[in-house]
């Protein structure tokens, strides 16, 4: 499998030659160039699930498309007197939905997809509802180019890029890039649930084919069973539609409620065996292995626990960072890559996960914001105060930027847009707008879904699994499940001190009460130990070496202080150093 690139250029000129070289000669395949001024092709050597070029109704397209509701889409096209061949590829089916039904047809689709469509002199870019797959675009010398691979755009000769300092600040604040910006100047990411029309004259028109809506009619009913039973049906359908055909199912099982319920549903619904996988960092650290083992035994899965040492993480961290289009400051990247390798070696083509429970149904990371709101001063600025509090709640490097970044970097960022801009639209009360949530918990979940969900959780899973030729699927990010979550009264999501209450009740009969009712604890990743052990020399050489100093981003004295375990009241230097190290490795991988 490969990734794709799509290009729109003037019919003649040097820019056209550059784009054609990127879209055709560099791919090893001739692009579909049936429409003047376009070049569509697949990129050899870039792991992905691209298909095409293909045509329908006078349009040409390439895409990475996996649909989970083909029958529904085929029926919709037939109802509009535009039947599609039953065996056509998913990408062609989505193109036909777009050609005949427009945004309504794209919104009807359920799955993981990005599609680039050559429409006359325009290039149309479509991204799925929640952001399971990513798509980037740029313009240079009168030409547009788009690709699922940021590295491919980086190689486009016409595009001169440099490091985007605003994105550096965003990454250090969030531990991922929460919006449309990338670390390369001039390259942007298509947001989830959006359709972009890139015109030959350089204009960009954005429309929304899906955005979650708050659908709360009056107070919560006394009896929650209607919401619970409806959610159970949606969870079963979302899981069943993502199970692989004719082979065992693989599930990443951490032992938390989210991955446990996906395991239980897979075991209940799949006609083949279910294989589960967990990670261990050593018996001397707090972990959830007892719970994952309990769930595996209860659901009769074939269970494997993979031991991941600090030496392994040190030896493979650069490789994992290079696989990501944007850096993710998550210490589980190497373990996730090893899990994907193991699943692939066992012969699976699809692996399910429990991602999505927290950003969709309300996990513990919302509590600091809820507590802050309770104690907020009545006369404090409403939106700015809330957005800044949200950045602080991440507990990354937001408050350390004045001592972490060099004076030159801080000066260059003085007039750059603030990172708060990524969260402010979600943290403002509805005021009658259908795009805004009225309840604070829903505002936080909406923000988590559209930032961390699309730009951290899903993109990390997709890139690491696709690098091994398998497909990671997340039933809890199903668009219909998300819609139901925002139609559920907040009191059923956070019921007293019980988080994700409605989700737990929907699967209570499938799992032991010990698993359902326990508070979330999570897996402790020994970052601090790694950075004082097997990663110490690597971190010192990279962060204090000549190349990093020449780049001029970070103050060496702050890096040295953190590496000594000093500079903060609580021992959180490890997590902060991890962000800086991850960023440095990514920048080197992309030669920035």
HELIX and SHEET records of a PDB file:
HELIX    1   1 UNK A   14  UNK A   20  1                                   7    
HELIX    2   2 UNK A   21  UNK A   25  3                                   5    
HELIX    3   3 UNK A   70  UNK A   79  1                                  10    
HELIX    4   4 UNK A   90  UNK A  101  1                                  12    
HELIX    5   5 UNK A  103  UNK A  108  1                                   6    
HELIX    6   6 UNK A  150  UNK A  154  1                                   5    
HELIX    7   7 UNK A  165  UNK A  174  1                                  10    
HELIX    8   8 UNK A  225  UNK A  242  1                                  18    
HELIX    9   9 UNK A  257  UNK A  269  1                                  13    
HELIX   10  10 UNK A  289  UNK A  299  1                                  11    
HELIX   11  11 UNK A  310  UNK A  322  1                                  13    
HELIX   12  12 UNK A  333  UNK A  345  1                                  13    
HELIX   13  13 UNK A  357  UNK A  361  1                                   5    
HELIX   14  14 UNK A  364  UNK A  366  5                                   3    
HELIX   15  15 UNK A  367  UNK A  374  1                                   8    
HELIX   16  16 UNK A  382  UNK A  393  1                                  12    
HELIX   17  17 UNK A  398  UNK A  400  5                                   3    
HELIX   18  18 UNK A  401  UNK A  404  1                                   4    
HELIX   19  19 UNK A  407  UNK A  412  1                                   6    
HELIX   20  20 UNK A  421  UNK A  424  1                                   4    
HELIX   21  21 UNK A  440  UNK A  448  1                                   9    
HELIX   22  22 UNK A  449  UNK A  457  3                                   9    
HELIX   23  23 UNK A  458  UNK A  466  1                                   9    
HELIX   24  24 UNK A  475  UNK A  477  5                                   3    
HELIX   25  25 UNK A  479  UNK A  487  1                                   9    
HELIX   26  26 UNK A  490  UNK A  493  1                                   4    
HELIX   27  27 UNK A  501  UNK A  506  1                                   6    
HELIX   28  28 UNK A  508  UNK A  510  5                                   3    
HELIX   29  29 UNK A  513  UNK A  517  1                                   5    
HELIX   30  30 UNK A  527  UNK A  532  1                                   6    
HELIX   31  31 UNK A  536  UNK A  543  1                                   8    
HELIX   32  32 UNK A  546  UNK A  551  1                                   6    
HELIX   33  33 UNK A  556  UNK A  563  1                                   8    
HELIX   34  34 UNK A  573  UNK A  589  1                                  17    
SHEET    1   A 5 UNK A  38  UNK A  43  0                                        
SHEET    2   A 5 UNK A   3  UNK A   8 -1                                        
SHEET    3   A 5 UNK A 143  UNK A 147 -1                                        
SHEET    4   A 5 UNK A 136  UNK A 140 -1                                        
SHEET    5   A 5 UNK A 187  UNK A 189 -1                                        
SHEET    1   B 6 UNK A  50  UNK A  56  0                                        
SHEET    2   B 6 UNK A  59  UNK A  67 -1                                        
SHEET    3   B 6 UNK A 111  UNK A 119 -1                                        
SHEET    4   B 6 UNK A 122  UNK A 127 -1                                        
SHEET    5   B 6 UNK A 194  UNK A 198 -1                                        
SHEET    6   B 6 UNK A 204  UNK A 208 -1                                        
SHEET    1   C 5 UNK A 302  UNK A 307  0                                        
SHEET    2   C 5 UNK A 274  UNK A 280  1                                        
SHEET    3   C 5 UNK A 249  UNK A 252  1                                        
SHEET    4   C 5 UNK A 350  UNK A 353  1                                        
SHEET    5   C 5 UNK A 471  UNK A 474  1                                        
SHEET    1   D 2 UNK A 494  UNK A 495  0                                        
SHEET    2   D 2 UNK A 498  UNK A 499 -1                                        
END                                                                             
